[in-house]
Amino acid sequence: MENKEKKLIGLFMLLLFFTQIIFVPVNVKAEGEGINVEASSAILIEPTTGKILYEKNSHEKLAPASVTKIMTMLIAMEAVDSGKIKLTDKITVSENAKMKGKNGNSSMLLDTGEIRTVEEILKGIAIASGNDAATAMAEYIAGSEEAFVKLMNERAQTLGMKDTTFKNCSGLSESGHVTSAFDISLMSKELLKHPQVLKYTGTYMETISEGRKSPIGLVNHNKLVRFFKGCDGLKTGFTNEAMYCISATAVRDGVRMLAVIMGAPTYKVRNKDASMLMNYGFSKFECKKVVPKDSNVEKIQLGKREDKFFMAKALEDINIIVERGTESKITKKCVVNLEKKHYNKGDVVGNCEVYLNGNLVGNVKIYCDREIKKPGVFDNFRYNFKNLFNNGI
């Protein structure tokens, strides 16, 4: 009888072992050990190089909730930086926009007919995650939310977001409104090219009172902005369908990390996973100063005369992000405007491109260190003629 019982116990333990193997998630890739993301999907990238440091089910199509608003902000910031709209432009809030902030949805508490600037509406999107603010911005830029969503999907295609279909500008649950952690990292990386937006996404609390009897108090849904060193964005999200999501970014000692978390069961798990990934990223990369501001980058020769040249100097520091403990080949290439006849001291004359292992990773303006006139045809002829005699002819 004892032998029979022992066999049954052994069989039970064997079944338990195989059951655990079957249910271990397998679509996980990480370079380091000790990373255990609880959320359904995640990715960690270094946004300058685009290097993926960790991913888990990163192409799984999931509801993104308000992380959708990263694309809304991207289109808005591109419109601002291109001059299509200005931060001081006035937006009149429609009834439709107001209603998108009702029924318990995230809201900036806008009223129908209320007039707010583009910058104030951007703050309402970035800080308060206002669905009303997102809709007001969409209507201002494209005329209607439907037309704006078309722009969102077109922009997603140009960014290579193959897992994404947008149905609205705010992230409200809607059939077919999906994206992936990988795609969110692509649009987040693109948004980071507009550093002005970090002024809003990195703000924890803001009050808008102009023209209002009751001030609008905005509180950032992204608590990492307050509690995680260097965090200045980007966007959180939550719906019952999407669960807790975030695209989080932080910068330390010149190094920026970007972590995307989707489908976390609680906001604490979401914040823990994002913090863990970014801390891991900071341990892997460092910032190197290639050329300090105002230092010589390259000698630019003007014609054949040895005394006709100027030194191209860096207008800003040239910094690059490199992986710790690895050999990196860093090269520089100056692209200079040589068509000018006269150069003044301080004139911006071109750009210095910085390459890491053959990939463009930095670009800084360069300027002329002196006043100098470019030699003309007669100057070159006289120089050549003089050289003939100096060479004994």
CORDAKA-V55554 format. One record per backbone hydrogen bond with DSSP energy under -1.0 kcal/mol. CO is the residue of the C=O (numbers start at 1). NH is the residue of the N-H. Records with the same first field share a line. If there is no record, write none. Layout:
CO=NH ; NH
//
This chain:
1=5
2=6
3=7
4=8
5=9
6=10
7=11
8=12
9=13
10=14
11=15
12=16
13=17
14=18
15=19
16=20
17=21
18=22
19=23
21=24
26=28
27=57
29=55
41=262
42=56
43=260
44=53 ; 54
45=258
46=50
51=46
53=31
54=44
55=29
56=42
57=60
58=182
62=179
64=67
65=68
66=69
67=70
68=71
69=73
70=74
71=75
72=76
73=77
74=78
75=79
76=80
77=81
78=82
79=84 ; 85
80=83
86=89
87=119
89=118
91=116
93=113
94=98
95=99
96=100
98=101
99=102
102=105
106=131
111=114
114=93
116=91
117=121
118=122
119=123
120=124
121=125
122=126
123=127
124=130
127=221
130=134
131=135
132=136
133=137
134=138
135=139
136=140
137=141
138=142
139=143
144=148
145=149
146=150
147=151
148=152
149=153
150=154
151=155
152=156
153=157
154=158
155=159
156=161
157=160
160=162
161=164
165=178
174=177
176=178
178=165
179=62
180=184
181=185
182=186
183=187
184=188
185=189
186=190
187=191
188=192
190=193
191=194
194=197
195=198
196=199
197=200 ; 201
198=202
200=203
204=220
206=218
208=216
209=212
216=208
218=206
221=223
222=225
223=226 ; 227
224=228
228=231
230=251
233=249
235=247
237=245
239=243
244=264
245=237
246=261
247=235
248=259
249=232
250=257
252=255
255=252
257=250
258=45
259=248
260=43
261=246
262=41
264=244
266=270
267=271
268=272
269=273
270=274
271=275
272=276
273=277
274=278
275=279
276=280
277=281
278=282
279=283
281=284 ; 285
284=324
286=322
288=320
291=318
292=295
295=314
298=312
300=310
305=308
307=309
308=302
310=300
312=297 ; 298
313=367
314=294
318=290 ; 291
320=288
322=286
323=326
329=357
331=355
333=353
335=351
341=374
343=372
344=347
347=368
349=337
350=366
351=335
352=364
353=333
354=361 ; 362
355=331
356=359
359=356
362=354
364=352
365=315
366=349 ; 350
367=313
368=346
372=343
376=380
377=381
378=382
379=383
380=384
381=385
382=386
383=387
384=388
385=389
386=390
387=391
388=393
389=392
//
